[in-house]
Amino acid sequence: MAKVVEVDEAEYNQMVALRGVATKIVANPAARKRLEEAHKMVDPNAATPLLDQETAQLAPVKELEKTVNERIAKFEKEREDEKREATLKAIADKQTAGLTRLRKQGYTDEGVAAVQKLMEDKGLLDVDDAVAIFERANPPQAPSTPSGGMTGTAWGFADNSDSDKSIQELIATQGKSDSVTDRMAIAALNDFRSRR
């Protein structure tokens, strides 16, 4: 036999209203799932058949999603590694070509090694940049001017020393005297032969 409990009317109306709301929630599958989630929050041991069923159905999909995400991450990393390797190879090829070009331009092995060391020390990737810095720090020697006791012009033809009568005669005759030019040619040949 059912036990009879006295309830006042306001409390009874509140229970009827709550039961009506609960019936509507249970009738809607999405709302029922949320009700089970709320019930699980306050009572971790509560039975949640809809949530358990959904979890069981989604388990293979979540496993597949995890596998796909791992593979995508792996492929992206491999692609980044390939791009990095290609970039490094292109830089190395460009540097090798630049150093070869330096050798063709007349740089010695020591000069090429100095440029390479400068690139390493300064962290430079471009050979031309390193060469510009190297040449600014180590300017080429000025070309030497002809010497050998000749003063005045480069060959000393216009020198007017009192001791050399032949040159004065050559200048005076403007190179038209064969005897003067013959005498000077013989003296130059004798001088050349004696030095040899």
Number of C-alpha atoms within 10 A of each C-alpha: 3 4 5 6 6 7 9 8 9 9 10 12 12 11 12 12 12 12 12 11 12 14 12 12 16 15 11 10 11 11 14 19 18 15 16 19 17 12 15 15 11 9 11 11 9 12 12 16 11 16 16 12 10 11 13 11 11 12 11 11 12 12 11 12 12 12 12 12 12 12 12 12 12 12 12 12 12 12 12 12 12 12 12 12 12 12 12 12 12 12 14 14 12 15 18 13 12 17 21 13 13 19 13 10 9 10 15 12 12 9 15 19 13 15 24 18 14 17 20 12 9 9 10 14 15 14 22 15 12 21 22 12 15 16 11 10 9 10 9 8 6 6 6 6 6 10 10 7 8 13 14 11 9 11 13 14 14 14 15 14 9 8 8 10 11 13 21 18 14 18 15 11 12 9 13 11 13 11 11 17 16 11 11 15 12 11 12 12 11 12 11 10 9 8 7 6
